[in-house]
Amino acid sequence: MTSELLDQALVEEATKKSGLIWVQGPGVPARALWHAWHDGAACVVGDGPGEQPLPGLFDGAAAEVTVRSKDKGGRLVSWPAKVVELTSGSEQWEATVAELKGKRLNAPDGEEMPLRWSRECRVLRLEPTGPTAPLPDGDLARPPLPSPATTRRPAPAALPRLLLKKRRRTA
């Protein structure tokens, strides 16, 4: 009983403090998701235009959640979860969306965001279902997932000199 309570406390505190969680659904690679901890579960919103994708996460599915340290970025804890999709407009949905709304950065529609989420997105709860997984022994680094995003081109060779020249003038 004591180890269950310690696991529950670790999961809750680590997940509350982390800005991102890594979630792996059945048959899908792990993906970083922003979230909010609400009422004993990590809550996420996505699958709509301009929101994070939630592949492999559907009502009743099992998922593996990995929480990282906010300051160092290393793995703190991994835990199994049950995915529960909330019904739009329900009391639980409203409370969860109020919590998520405060965590959403750079929303294009501000106060209209909950209406858009109810029309176009899914709100999911990732509820802890069992004991935490043991920390792995080896390196679990994986190559990045394919993405249409591209990296910037190299900075022009003269740019550092131009920036330093500007600093010398102001100093």
FIMI-561131 format. One line per 5 residues: their letters; for each residue z, y, x of N, C-alpha, C, O, CB. Coordinates in nm, 4 decimals, m for minus. Last residue first. Glycine has a CB too. Layout:
! residues N
a	Z Y X Z Y X Z Y X Z Y X Z Y X  ...
//
This chain:
! residues 171
atrrr	m2.6399 5.0333 2.8067 m2.5122 5.0255 2.8797 m2.4877 5.1458 2.9648 m2.3849 5.1540 3.0320 m2.5078 4.9030 2.9658  m2.8939 5.0680 2.7083 m2.7818 5.0993 2.6194 m2.6485 5.1015 2.6938 m2.5537 5.1652 2.6480 m2.7754 4.9983 2.5057  m3.0512 4.9879 2.9279 m3.0629 5.1248 2.8754 m2.9414 5.1618 2.7914 m2.8909 5.2737 2.8011 m3.1910 5.1398 2.7917  m2.9845 4.7199 2.9561 m2.9513 4.8117 3.0642 m2.9557 4.9562 3.0155 m2.8736 5.0382 3.0566 m3.0471 4.7924 3.1824  m3.0922 4.6107 2.7204 m2.9464 4.6112 2.7404 m2.9060 4.7099 2.8495 m2.8036 4.7770 2.8367 m2.8965 4.4702 2.7765
kklll	m3.3661 4.6362 2.7718 m3.3070 4.7057 2.6587 m3.1552 4.7166 2.6751 m3.0970 4.8212 2.6463 m3.3416 4.6336 2.5278  m3.3953 4.4598 2.9853 m3.4246 4.6005 3.0057 m3.3594 4.6838 2.8953 m3.3038 4.7902 2.9225 m3.5768 4.6242 3.0094  m3.3454 4.2140 2.8620 m3.2518 4.2648 2.9619 m3.2716 4.4127 2.9864 m3.1740 4.4850 3.0066 m3.2668 4.1886 3.0919  m3.5721 4.1951 2.6973 m3.4388 4.1996 2.6376 m3.3363 4.2539 2.7359 m3.2492 4.3318 2.6974 m3.3970 4.0607 2.5899  m3.7767 4.1839 2.8882 m3.7741 4.2919 2.7893 m3.6357 4.3058 2.7265 m3.5881 4.4173 2.7052 m3.8789 4.2669 2.6803
rplaa	m3.7124 3.9468 3.0236 m3.7110 4.0747 3.0958 m3.7032 4.1913 2.9993 m3.6312 4.2879 3.0248 m3.8355 4.0885 3.1841  m3.7458 3.7528 2.8169 m3.6140 3.7768 2.8778 m3.6055 3.9095 2.9528 m3.5031 3.9775 2.9467 m3.5803 3.6640 2.9726  m4.0327 3.7868 2.7600 m3.9290 3.8234 2.6653 m3.7911 3.8414 2.7298 m3.7241 3.9399 2.6986 m3.9209 3.7192 2.5581  m4.2290 3.6913 2.9279 m4.1808 3.8279 2.9518 m4.0632 3.8643 2.8619 m3.9987 3.9663 2.8865 m4.2936 3.9273 2.9306  m4.2945 3.4378 2.8283 m4.2286 3.4481 2.9592 m4.1680 3.5862 2.9819 m4.0654 3.5974 3.0489 m4.3278 3.4167 3.0706
paprr	m4.2201 3.3794 2.4820 m4.3074 3.4346 2.5866 m4.2293 3.4569 2.7161 m4.1112 3.4912 2.7126 m4.3710 3.5673 2.5395  m4.0673 3.0707 2.3863 m4.0614 3.2165 2.3939 m4.1566 3.2650 2.5031 m4.1720 3.1986 2.6056 m3.9159 3.2652 2.4218  m4.2538 2.8003 2.2369 m4.1733 2.8566 2.3460 m4.1775 3.0096 2.3453 m4.2782 3.0700 2.3084 m4.2227 2.8035 2.4816  m4.2349 2.7779 1.8749 m4.3094 2.7725 2.0006 m4.2232 2.8317 2.1111 m4.1291 2.9057 2.0826 m4.4450 2.8485 1.9893  m4.0006 2.5914 1.6804 m4.0636 2.7161 1.7244 m4.1431 2.6924 1.8511 m4.1189 2.5966 1.9245 m3.9582 2.8258 1.7473
ttaps	m4.0859 2.2887 1.5073 m4.0024 2.3686 1.5962 m4.0777 2.4947 1.6345 m4.1999 2.5036 1.6229 m3.9619 2.2881 1.7224  m4.1304 2.2214 1.1555 m4.1765 2.2245 1.2942 m4.0803 2.3077 1.3773 m4.0030 2.3872 1.3240 m4.3206 2.2814 1.3039  m4.1036 2.0035 0.8734 m4.0570 2.1177 0.9515 m4.1085 2.1075 1.0952 m4.1274 1.9981 1.1483 m3.9026 2.1256 0.9498  m4.1605 1.7735 0.7434 m4.2721 1.8670 0.7609 m4.2326 1.9893 0.8436 m4.3183 2.0699 0.8800 m4.3242 1.9119 0.6249  m4.0154 1.4841 0.9033 m4.0014 1.6071 0.8251 m4.1241 1.6947 0.8442 m4.1861 1.6910 0.9504 m3.8737 1.6840 0.8655
plppr	m3.8504 1.1743 0.9622 m3.9742 1.2528 0.9568 m3.9574 1.3722 0.8637 m3.8934 1.3625 0.7590 m4.0924 1.1652 0.9101  m3.5197 1.1906 1.1066 m3.6092 1.1480 0.9994 m3.7364 1.2306 1.0033 m3.7320 1.3467 1.0438 m3.5406 1.1606 0.8616  m3.4514 1.1464 1.4592 m3.4511 1.2254 1.3358 m3.5492 1.1677 1.2334 m3.6484 1.1043 1.2693 m3.4864 1.3721 1.3661  m3.3181 0.8347 1.5866 m3.4163 0.9436 1.5907 m3.4149 1.0194 1.4579 m3.3804 0.9618 1.3547 m3.5590 0.8885 1.6205  m2.9619 0.7950 1.6223 m3.0889 0.7521 1.5656 m3.1894 0.8667 1.5807 m3.1498 0.9831 1.5867 m3.0726 0.7102 1.4155
aldgd	m2.6608 0.6806 1.7680 m2.7643 0.7836 1.7586 m2.8944 0.7227 1.7088 m2.9320 0.6124 1.7484 m2.7860 0.8521 1.8952  m2.4346 0.5330 1.7994 m2.5114 0.5095 1.6773 m2.6218 0.6136 1.6590 m2.6711 0.6330 1.5479 m2.4188 0.5104 1.5561  m2.2869 0.3668 2.0675 m2.3595 0.4853 2.0254 m2.4428 0.4524 1.9021 m2.5149 0.3526 1.9018 m2.4488 0.5387 2.1395  m2.0081 0.1430 1.9915 m2.1194 0.1980 2.0681 m2.1771 0.3250 2.0091 m2.1236 0.3824 1.9142 m2.2271 0.0965 2.0796  m1.7983 0.0867 1.8139 m1.7763 0.0837 1.9577 m1.8847 0.1584 2.0349 m1.8558 0.2284 2.1320 m1.7691 m0.0590 2.0054
plpat	m1.7060 0.2693 1.5130 m1.7938 0.1837 1.5924 m1.7618 0.1928 1.7412 m1.7064 0.2919 1.7887 m1.9394 0.2210 1.5684  m1.4028 0.2481 1.3270 m1.4927 0.3287 1.4090 m1.5777 0.2374 1.4957 m1.5273 0.1377 1.5473 m1.4134 0.4287 1.4964  m1.3975 0.0641 1.0169 m1.3509 0.0868 1.1542 m1.4519 0.1712 1.2315 m1.5719 0.1660 1.2044 m1.3272 m0.0477 1.2267  m1.3980 0.2345 0.6999 m1.4618 0.1423 0.7939 m1.4065 0.1679 0.9339 m1.3722 0.2816 0.9666 m1.6172 0.1584 0.7917  m1.1315 0.2533 0.4601 m1.2230 0.3155 0.5559 m1.2784 0.2098 0.6507 m1.2136 0.1087 0.6780 m1.1517 0.4276 0.6354
pgtpe	m1.1326 0.0617 0.1511 m1.0730 0.1085 0.2770 m1.1783 0.1706 0.3684 m1.2978 0.1438 0.3556 m1.0029 m0.0074 0.3494  m1.3009 0.1922 m0.1459 m1.2335 0.0914 m0.0652 m1.1768 0.1497 0.0617 m1.1728 0.2715 0.0791 m1.3278 m0.0206 m0.0317  m1.4268 0.3936 m0.2854 m1.4019 0.2653 m0.3523 m1.3254 0.1647 m0.2696 m1.2881 0.0595 m0.3214 m1.5302 0.2050 m0.3923  m1.4669 0.7396 m0.3626 m1.4224 0.6371 m0.2677 m1.3839 0.5082 m0.3414 m1.3178 0.5120 m0.4452 m1.3026 0.6889 m0.1843  m1.7499 0.8632 m0.5270 m1.6094 0.8271 m0.5428 m1.5711 0.7174 m0.4438 m1.6356 0.6126 m0.4407 m1.5811 0.7814 m0.6870
lrlvr	m1.9470 1.1127 m0.5444 m1.9367 0.9983 m0.4545 m1.7888 0.9627 m0.4482 m1.7121 1.0239 m0.3738 m1.9964 1.0297 m0.3104  m2.1233 1.2448 m0.8135 m1.9910 1.2265 m0.7534 m1.9971 1.1019 m0.6659 m2.0466 0.9977 m0.7087 m1.8783 1.2139 m0.8633  m2.4033 1.4634 m0.8570 m2.3471 1.3308 m0.8337 m2.2069 1.3411 m0.7758 m2.1756 1.4327 m0.6997 m2.4371 1.2499 m0.7402  m2.6401 1.6183 m1.0470 m2.5087 1.6393 m0.9865 m2.4420 1.5026 m0.9790 m2.4258 1.4344 m1.0802 m2.4210 1.7430 m1.0689  m2.9823 1.6990 m1.0224 m2.8808 1.5982 m1.0530 m2.7527 1.6341 m0.9796 m2.7562 1.6755 m0.8637 m2.9291 1.4552 m1.0136
cersw	m3.1934 1.9571 m1.1712 m3.1259 1.8848 m1.0625 m3.0318 1.7765 m1.1156 m3.0066 1.7652 m1.2355 m3.0474 1.9828 m0.9749  m3.3027 2.1114 m1.3793 m3.3917 2.0528 m1.2794 m3.3254 1.9618 m1.1764 m3.3958 1.8949 m1.1007 m3.4602 2.1608 m1.2084  m3.1121 2.2084 m1.5698 m3.2500 2.1766 m1.6104 m3.3215 2.0859 m1.5106 m3.3928 1.9938 m1.5506 m3.3297 2.3047 m1.6278  m2.8786 2.2492 m1.4281 m2.8733 2.1661 m1.5493 m3.0130 2.1239 m1.5940 m3.0303 2.0156 m1.6499 m2.8028 2.2418 m1.6631  m2.9666 2.4168 m1.2221 m2.9178 2.2834 m1.1902 m2.9158 2.1943 m1.3124 m2.9478 2.0758 m1.3029 m2.7795 2.2909 m1.1297
rlpme	m3.0232 2.6450 m1.3732 m3.1326 2.5740 m1.3053 m3.0897 2.4321 m1.2701 m3.1671 2.3378 m1.2862 m3.1764 2.6498 m1.1775  m2.7623 2.7093 m1.4503 m2.8645 2.6811 m1.5527 m2.9808 2.6036 m1.4923 m3.0309 2.5085 m1.5522 m2.9158 2.8124 m1.6164  m2.6383 2.7597 m1.2005 m2.5948 2.6466 m1.2848 m2.6951 2.6109 m1.3948 m2.7105 2.4935 m1.4282 m2.4610 2.6788 m1.3482  m2.7960 2.9957 m1.1086 m2.8018 2.8658 m1.0430 m2.7529 2.7503 m1.1321 m2.8221 2.6487 m1.1388 m2.7200 2.8702 m0.9167  m2.7686 3.2491 m1.1929 m2.8490 3.1603 m1.2783 m2.8542 3.0180 m1.2246 m2.9109 2.9294 m1.2887 m2.9905 3.2145 m1.2918
egdpa	m2.6392 3.3856 m0.9902 m2.5623 3.3492 m1.1093 m2.6375 3.2553 m1.2033 m2.5751 3.1884 m1.2856 m2.5232 3.4736 m1.1842  m2.8762 3.3029 m0.7546 m2.7401 3.3518 m0.7733 m2.6693 3.2979 m0.8963 m2.6424 3.1781 m0.9056 m2.7419 3.4986 m0.7803  m3.1307 3.2135 m0.6807 m3.1120 3.2682 m0.8147 m2.9688 3.3080 m0.8484 m2.9423 3.3443 m0.9630 m3.1585 3.1697 m0.9141  m3.1435 3.1026 m0.4272 m3.2437 3.2030 m0.4634 m3.2143 3.2720 m0.5963 m3.2682 3.3796 m0.6221 m3.3797 3.1389 m0.4697  m2.8593 3.0748 m0.2183 m2.9244 3.0341 m0.3433 m3.0226 3.1420 m0.3851 m2.9900 3.2606 m0.3795 m2.8197 3.0084 m0.4559
nlrkg	m2.7178 3.0725 0.0304 m2.8544 3.1242 0.0187 m2.9270 3.0758 m0.1059 m3.0445 3.0396 m0.0990 m2.9336 3.0855 0.1398  m2.5034 2.7927 m0.0204 m2.5439 2.9086 0.0588 m2.6886 2.9452 0.0296 m2.7720 2.8576 0.0068 m2.5252 2.8809 0.2087  m2.2587 2.6687 m0.2265 m2.4040 2.6777 m0.2083 m2.4383 2.8058 m0.1359 m2.4068 2.9151 m0.1831 m2.4777 2.6713 m0.3438  m1.9904 2.6758 m0.2866 m2.0287 2.6216 m0.1556 m2.1779 2.6395 m0.1253 m2.2190 2.6268 m0.0100 m1.9930 2.4740 m0.1487  m1.9661 2.7653 m0.5456 m1.9014 2.8425 m0.4392 m1.9411 2.7969 m0.2995 m1.9266 2.8728 m0.2036 m1.7521 2.8338 m0.4536
kleav	m2.0929 2.5587 m0.6825 m2.1542 2.6920 m0.6803 m2.0959 2.7784 m0.5689 m2.1678 2.8556 m0.5054 m2.1351 2.7614 m0.8153  m1.9155 2.3449 m0.6786 m2.0350 2.3414 m0.5934 m2.0969 2.4803 m0.5776 m2.1473 2.5144 m0.4706 m2.1388 2.2446 m0.6516  m1.7289 2.4285 m0.8751 m1.6859 2.4048 m0.7371 m1.8053 2.4094 m0.6408 m1.7971 2.4705 m0.5342 m1.6138 2.2687 m0.7261  m1.8908 2.4387 m1.0982 m1.8171 2.5591 m1.0584 m1.7705 2.5475 m0.9137 m1.7727 2.6453 m0.8389 m1.6962 2.5825 m1.1518  m1.9720 2.1735 m1.1100 m2.0714 2.2763 m1.0756 m2.0025 2.4064 m1.0345 m2.0506 2.4765 m0.9455 m2.1664 2.3021 m1.1951
taewq	m1.7313 2.0550 m1.1934 m1.7903 2.0193 m1.0639 m1.8895 2.1256 m1.0185 m1.8907 2.1635 m0.9013 m1.8599 1.8825 m1.0720  m1.6960 2.1653 m1.4479 m1.5942 2.1865 m1.3445 m1.6509 2.1594 m1.2053 m1.6217 2.2325 m1.1106 m1.4723 2.0964 m1.3702  m1.9331 2.0726 m1.5756 m1.9052 2.2160 m1.5646 m1.8043 2.2450 m1.4531 m1.8236 2.3369 m1.3736 m1.8526 2.2701 m1.6982  m1.8964 1.7929 m1.5631 m2.0115 1.8548 m1.4972 m1.9840 2.0029 m1.4737 m2.0086 2.0538 m1.3643 m2.1401 1.8362 m1.5818  m1.6723 1.7622 m1.7254 m1.6617 1.7261 m1.5836 m1.7761 1.7892 m1.5039 m1.7560 1.8338 m1.3909 m1.6626 1.5721 m1.5663
esgst	m1.7819 1.8420 m1.9706 m1.6685 1.9158 m1.9151 m1.6546 1.8889 m1.7649 m1.6284 1.9805 m1.6869 m1.5384 1.8775 m1.9885  m2.1449 1.8410 m1.9663 m2.0143 1.7807 m1.9948 m1.9043 1.8630 m1.9274 m1.9313 1.9435 m1.8382 m2.0096 1.6324 m1.9460  m2.3819 1.9543 m1.8764 m2.3127 2.0186 m1.9869 m2.1778 1.9585 m2.0207 m2.1020 2.0186 m2.0968 m2.3977 2.0143 m2.1061  m2.5243 1.6535 m1.7670 m2.5346 1.7986 m1.7720 m2.4658 1.8533 m1.8966 m2.4882 1.8053 m2.0077 m2.6815 1.8420 m1.7689  m2.3243 1.3955 m1.6513 m2.4109 1.4403 m1.7601 m2.4071 1.5923 m1.7674 m2.2998 1.6524 m1.7734 m2.3678 1.3774 m1.8956
levvk	m2.3271 1.2805 m1.3147 m2.2607 1.3534 m1.4225 m2.3630 1.4013 m1.5257 m2.4737 1.4423 m1.4909 m2.1813 1.4730 m1.3660  m2.3392 0.9665 m1.1655 m2.4162 1.0850 m1.2051 m2.3504 1.1498 m1.3249 m2.3213 1.0836 m1.4246 m2.5633 1.0483 m1.2372  m2.1714 0.8252 m0.9056 m2.1602 0.8505 m1.0494 m2.2377 0.9778 m1.0798 m2.2065 1.0844 m1.0268 m2.0098 0.8631 m1.0948  m2.1589 0.5807 m0.6613 m2.2285 0.7000 m0.7064 m2.2159 0.7092 m0.8588 m2.2456 0.6139 m0.9309 m2.3785 0.6977 m0.6621  m1.8902 0.4842 m0.4633 m1.9678 0.4514 m0.5829 m2.0291 0.5822 m0.6308 m1.9598 0.6836 m0.6400 m1.8785 0.3831 m0.6958
apwsv	m1.8536 0.4291 m0.1112 m1.8453 0.5117 m0.2317 m1.9294 0.4523 m0.3433 m2.0263 0.3801 m0.3196 m1.8906 0.6552 m0.2023  m1.6722 0.3633 0.1907 m1.7659 0.3214 0.0863 m1.7446 0.4056 m0.0396 m1.6330 0.4475 m0.0701 m1.7486 0.1703 0.0543  m1.6494 0.5773 0.4809 m1.5898 0.5132 0.3647 m1.6963 0.4751 0.2620 m1.7973 0.5439 0.2472 m1.4860 0.6052 0.3012  m1.5574 0.6817 0.8051 m1.6638 0.6340 0.7156 m1.5965 0.5599 0.6014 m1.4985 0.4882 0.6220 m1.7674 0.5410 0.7912  m1.4490 0.9592 1.0036 m1.4191 0.8463 0.9162 m1.5436 0.8100 0.8360 m1.6250 0.8963 0.8031 m1.3006 0.8792 0.8218
lrggk	m1.5493 1.1187 1.2143 m1.4060 1.1074 1.1888 m1.3729 0.9813 1.1106 m1.2817 0.9065 1.1457 m1.3561 1.2296 1.1134  m1.7920 1.1718 1.4622 m1.7519 1.0932 1.3453 m1.5996 1.0881 1.3345 m1.5300 1.0576 1.4313 m1.8100 0.9500 1.3533  m1.8270 1.5138 1.5829 m1.8163 1.3693 1.5974 m1.7686 1.3015 1.4698 m1.7123 1.3654 1.3810 m1.7228 1.3360 1.7105  m1.8209 1.7904 1.5681 m1.9386 1.7210 1.5161 m1.9334 1.5701 1.5271 m2.0274 1.5032 1.4842 m2.0584 1.7691 1.5863  m1.6189 1.9663 1.6366 m1.6838 1.8894 1.7435 m1.8085 1.8149 1.6977 m1.8931 1.7799 1.7799 m1.5862 1.7910 1.8012
dksrv	m1.5540 2.0990 1.3888 m1.5611 2.1716 1.5157 m1.6357 2.0966 1.6247 m1.7105 2.1590 1.6999 m1.4233 2.2028 1.5635  m1.5725 1.9136 1.1799 m1.6378 2.0435 1.1654 m1.6520 2.1154 1.3006 m1.7510 2.1847 1.3237 m1.5588 2.1311 1.0675  m1.6500 1.5747 1.2192 m1.5573 1.6824 1.2508 m1.6319 1.8150 1.2424 m1.7435 1.8264 1.2931 m1.4940 1.6627 1.3917  m1.7972 1.3964 0.9429 m1.7929 1.4428 1.0811 m1.6900 1.5532 1.0961 m1.6487 1.6163 0.9988 m1.9308 1.4919 1.1264  m1.8050 1.1057 0.7532 m1.7582 1.2433 0.7631 m1.7468 1.2799 0.9102 m1.6935 1.2038 0.9910 m1.6219 1.2623 0.6900
tveaa	m2.0181 0.9051 0.5722 m1.9603 0.9292 0.7038 m1.9277 1.0774 0.7138 m2.0117 1.1631 0.6863 m2.0573 0.8845 0.8185  m2.0455 0.6753 0.3134 m2.0274 0.8163 0.3467 m1.9606 0.8254 0.4831 m1.8584 0.7611 0.5070 m1.9430 0.8900 0.2380  m2.2600 0.4621 0.1561 m2.1698 0.4707 0.2704 m2.1646 0.6180 0.3116 m2.2678 0.6781 0.3413 m2.2174 0.3778 0.3903  m2.2791 0.3526 m0.1856 m2.3231 0.4361 m0.0743 m2.2176 0.4294 0.0361 m2.1018 0.3955 0.0118 m2.3471 0.5840 m0.1204  m2.4057 0.1859 m0.4738 m2.3064 0.1941 m0.3670 m2.3642 0.2803 m0.2552 m2.4853 0.2804 m0.2331 m2.2669 0.0516 m0.3142
agdfl	m2.4866 0.3104 m0.8028 m2.5212 0.2575 m0.6702 m2.4018 0.2674 m0.5760 m2.3101 0.3469 m0.5967 m2.6420 0.3334 m0.6111  m2.4265 0.4401 m1.0401 m2.3803 0.3027 m1.0223 m2.4098 0.2422 m0.8862 m2.3624 0.1325 m0.8566 m2.4408 0.2176 m1.1258  m2.7021 0.6510 m1.0322 m2.5791 0.6160 m1.1022 m2.5458 0.4680 m1.0852 m2.6287 0.3814 m1.1132 m2.5912 0.6503 m1.2504  m2.8286 0.6800 m0.6968 m2.8457 0.6778 m0.8417 m2.7177 0.6261 m0.9040 m2.6349 0.5647 m0.8367 m2.9675 0.5903 m0.8836  m2.9767 0.7482 m0.4055 m2.8501 0.7710 m0.4749 m2.8768 0.7789 m0.6244 m2.9399 0.8731 m0.6724 m2.7804 0.9007 m0.4240
gplpq	m3.2218 0.7333 m0.2840 m3.1405 0.6128 m0.2874 m3.0069 0.6288 m0.3573 m2.9310 0.5325 m0.3676 m3.1172 0.5661 m0.1502  m3.2258 1.0761 m0.1880 m3.2937 0.9473 m0.2004 m3.1968 0.8305 m0.1982 m3.1015 0.8288 m0.1203 m3.3948 0.9312 m0.0896  m3.1898 1.3610 m0.2629 m3.0852 1.2588 m0.2752 m3.1487 1.1213 m0.2886 m3.1284 1.0547 m0.3902 m2.9934 1.2878 m0.3965  m3.2678 1.6739 m0.1025 m3.3092 1.5458 m0.1624 m3.1934 1.4459 m0.1616 m3.1099 1.4464 m0.0711 m3.4308 1.4868 m0.0864  m3.1360 1.9968 m0.1910 m3.1411 1.8833 m0.0990 m3.1884 1.7565 m0.1707 m3.1531 1.7341 m0.2865 m3.0030 1.8599 m0.0354
egpgd	m3.3571 2.2358 m0.3535 m3.2278 2.1722 m0.3298 m3.2465 2.0497 m0.2406 m3.3588 2.0047 m0.2178 m3.1604 2.1325 m0.4638  m3.6044 2.3348 m0.4217 m3.5201 2.4158 m0.3351 m3.3834 2.3573 m0.3074 m3.3008 2.4226 m0.2437 m3.5036 2.5487 m0.3942  m3.6160 2.1535 m0.7197 m3.6864 2.2461 m0.6309 m3.5888 2.3334 m0.5515 m3.5013 2.3979 m0.6091 m3.7815 2.3344 m0.7117  m3.3848 1.8732 m0.6948 m3.4580 1.9758 m0.7687 m3.5295 2.0664 m0.6710 m3.5061 2.0574 m0.5505 m3.3636 2.0575 m0.8594  m3.2151 1.7014 m0.5635 m3.3357 1.6468 m0.6262 m3.4083 1.7464 m0.7151 m3.4858 1.7066 m0.8020 m3.3003 1.5261 m0.7069
gvvca	m2.8662 1.7979 m0.6062 m2.9965 1.7933 m0.5409 m3.1054 1.7372 m0.6283 m3.0912 1.7266 m0.7501 m2.9879 1.7131 m0.4169  m2.5239 1.8098 m0.5157 m2.6279 1.8461 m0.6119 m2.7606 1.8422 m0.5381 m2.7677 1.8788 m0.4207 m2.6018 1.9880 m0.6760  m2.2156 1.6273 m0.4861 m2.3390 1.6825 m0.4303 m2.4343 1.7177 m0.5443 m2.4259 1.6626 m0.6541 m2.4057 1.5817 m0.3317  m1.8759 1.5721 m0.4116 m1.9766 1.6024 m0.5131 m2.0961 1.6699 m0.4471 m2.0802 1.7583 m0.3630 m1.9176 1.6924 m0.6250  m1.6408 1.3341 m0.3362 m1.7358 1.4275 m0.2763 m1.8476 1.4479 m0.3785 m1.9068 1.3511 m0.4262 m1.7920 1.3739 m0.1375
agdhw	m1.3349 1.3169 m0.5288 m1.4669 1.2667 m0.4896 m1.5470 1.3762 m0.4197 m1.5239 1.4952 m0.4412 m1.5441 1.2145 m0.6129  m1.0993 1.4239 m0.6407 m1.0969 1.2914 m0.5799 m1.2307 1.2336 m0.5395 m1.2409 1.1129 m0.5177 m1.0339 1.1994 m0.6713  m1.1735 1.6818 m0.7418 m1.1108 1.5816 m0.8273 m1.1252 1.4393 m0.7713 m1.1588 1.3461 m0.8444 m1.1710 1.5883 m0.9665  m1.4085 1.7536 m0.5000 m1.3526 1.7945 m0.6293 m1.2971 1.6734 m0.7024 m1.3673 1.5742 m0.7221 m1.4595 1.8652 m0.7159  m1.5581 1.8861 m0.2244 m1.4620 1.7848 m0.2658 m1.3989 1.8344 m0.3949 m1.3426 1.9438 m0.3993 m1.3534 1.7575 m0.1545
ahwla	m1.9039 1.9430 m0.1977 m1.7728 2.0002 m0.2282 m1.6826 1.8845 m0.2687 m1.7262 1.7941 m0.3400 m1.7813 2.1101 m0.3422  m2.1735 1.9475 0.0459 m2.0962 1.8921 m0.0645 m1.9754 1.9806 m0.0947 m1.9493 2.0792 m0.0258 m2.0510 1.7486 m0.0320  m2.4796 1.8730 0.2097 m2.3668 1.9624 0.1886 m2.2999 1.9181 0.0591 m2.3639 1.8577 m0.0270 m2.4119 2.1142 0.1826  m2.5803 1.5839 0.3905 m2.5752 1.6553 0.2628 m2.4585 1.7533 0.2639 m2.3506 1.7208 0.3134 m2.5620 1.5561 0.1441  m2.7899 1.3907 0.5941 m2.6846 1.4924 0.5905 m2.6937 1.5689 0.4592 m2.8016 1.6137 0.4204 m2.6961 1.5897 0.7118
rapvg	m2.8473 1.0449 0.5423 m2.8981 1.1820 0.5330 m2.7796 1.2774 0.5254 m2.6805 1.2488 0.4584 m2.9919 1.1996 0.4088  m2.9390 0.7175 0.6479 m2.8364 0.8190 0.6219 m2.8976 0.9580 0.6279 m2.9875 0.9849 0.7075 m2.7204 0.8073 0.7233  m3.2221 0.5486 0.4952 m3.1438 0.5957 0.6103 m3.0422 0.7020 0.5686 m3.0586 0.7680 0.4659 m3.2372 0.6521 0.7190  m3.1964 0.3068 0.2345 m3.2414 0.4404 0.2739 m3.1594 0.4841 0.3951 m3.0388 0.4595 0.3989 m3.2269 0.5434 0.1555  m3.0867 0.0787 0.1175 m3.2241 0.0748 0.1680 m3.2801 0.2078 0.2151 m3.4012 0.2198 0.2338 m3.3120 0.0220 0.0635
pgqvw	m2.8534 0.2568 m0.0681 m2.9116 0.1242 m0.0421 m3.0584 0.1341 0.0003 m3.1420 0.1898 m0.0709 m2.8994 0.0356 m0.1670  m2.7662 0.5599 0.1164 m2.7809 0.4801 m0.0047 m2.8433 0.3463 0.0297 m2.8823 0.3239 0.1443 m2.8659 0.5540 m0.1097  m2.5536 0.7367 0.3114 m2.6580 0.6350 0.3185 m2.6545 0.5543 0.1894 m2.5550 0.4895 0.1570 m2.6394 0.5425 0.4435  m2.4693 1.0566 0.4145 m2.4652 0.9603 0.3055 m2.5839 0.8663 0.3178 m2.6984 0.9090 0.3325 m2.4653 1.0316 0.1682  m2.2601 1.2613 0.5896 m2.3790 1.1778 0.6049 m2.3681 1.0679 0.5001 m2.2694 0.9944 0.4969 m2.3915 1.1182 0.7518
ilgsk	m2.1631 1.5933 0.5063 m2.1328 1.4507 0.5109 m2.2652 1.3783 0.5284 m2.3700 1.4279 0.4870 m2.0565 1.4022 0.3813  m2.0553 1.9140 0.6202 m2.1605 1.8170 0.5898 m2.1025 1.6773 0.5884 m2.0065 1.6467 0.6591 m2.2757 1.8262 0.6917  m1.8181 2.0458 0.6624 m1.9254 2.1162 0.5926 m2.0370 2.0243 0.5486 m2.1062 2.0525 0.4508 m1.9815 2.2238 0.6800  m1.4931 1.9153 0.6169 m1.6251 1.9027 0.6791 m1.7292 1.9774 0.5966 m1.7270 1.9718 0.4737 m1.6649 1.7539 0.6939  m1.2626 1.9287 0.4684 m1.2792 2.0232 0.5787 m1.4172 2.0194 0.6428 m1.4539 2.1115 0.7158 m1.1763 1.9965 0.6829
ktaee	m1.2835 1.7255 0.2783 m1.2624 1.8644 0.2345 m1.2994 1.9628 0.3450 m1.3598 2.0670 0.3191 m1.1159 1.8859 0.1921  m1.2972 1.5002 0.4439 m1.4137 1.5390 0.3643 m1.4016 1.6826 0.3155 m1.5015 1.7545 0.3120 m1.4307 1.4446 0.2454  m1.0397 1.4902 0.5560 m1.1572 1.5008 0.6431 m1.2784 1.5507 0.5643 m1.3539 1.6346 0.6135 m1.1885 1.3644 0.7085  m0.8792 1.4652 0.3218 m0.8657 1.5797 0.4125 m0.9883 1.5984 0.5010 m1.0355 1.7107 0.5189 m0.7425 1.5629 0.4994  m0.9795 1.2206 0.2029 m0.9759 1.3483 0.1314 m0.9706 1.4675 0.2263 m1.0494 1.5610 0.2123 m0.8564 1.3521 0.0382
vlaqd	m0.9503 1.0267 0.4079 m1.0806 1.0522 0.3453 m1.0818 1.1899 0.2794 m1.1757 1.2670 0.2988 m1.1135 0.9427 0.2410  m0.6715 1.0432 0.4532 m0.7678 1.0716 0.5602 m0.9044 1.1066 0.5028 m0.9667 1.2044 0.5441 m0.7799 0.9515 0.6549  m0.5696 0.9630 0.2026 m0.5393 1.0964 0.2549 m0.6374 1.1366 0.3640 m0.6821 1.2512 0.3678 m0.3966 1.1013 0.3089  m0.6703 0.6998 0.1930 m0.7061 0.7964 0.0891 m0.6821 0.9397 0.1380 m0.7658 1.0274 0.1165 m0.6252 0.7695 m0.0397  m0.5421 0.5851 0.4159 m0.6888 0.5907 0.4092 m0.7335 0.6972 0.3098 m0.8238 0.7757 0.3387 m0.7469 0.4531 0.3696
llest	m0.2751 0.6098 0.3282 m0.3186 0.6802 0.4490 m0.4705 0.6932 0.4526 m0.5229 0.7988 0.4878 m0.2689 0.6071 0.5747  m0.2823 0.4417 0.1051 m0.2509 0.5835 0.0870 m0.2939 0.6653 0.2084 m0.3435 0.7770 0.1938 m0.1009 0.6023 0.0616  m0.3400 0.1991 0.2347 m0.4315 0.2511 0.1326 m0.4084 0.4003 0.1108 m0.5041 0.4769 0.0993 m0.4138 0.1746 m0.0003  m0.1154 0.1659 0.3946 m0.2446 0.1886 0.4607 m0.3479 0.2407 0.3612 m0.4351 0.3188 0.3990 m0.2953 0.0586 0.5265  0.0804 0.1247 0.1944 0.0885 0.2416 0.2810 m0.0455 0.2701 0.3479 m0.0860 0.3860 0.3573 0.1968 0.2218 0.3867
m	0.0000 m0.1199 0.0821 0.0000 0.0000 0.0000 0.0000 0.1261 0.0863 m0.0706 0.2225 0.0566 0.1207 m0.0001 m0.0933
//
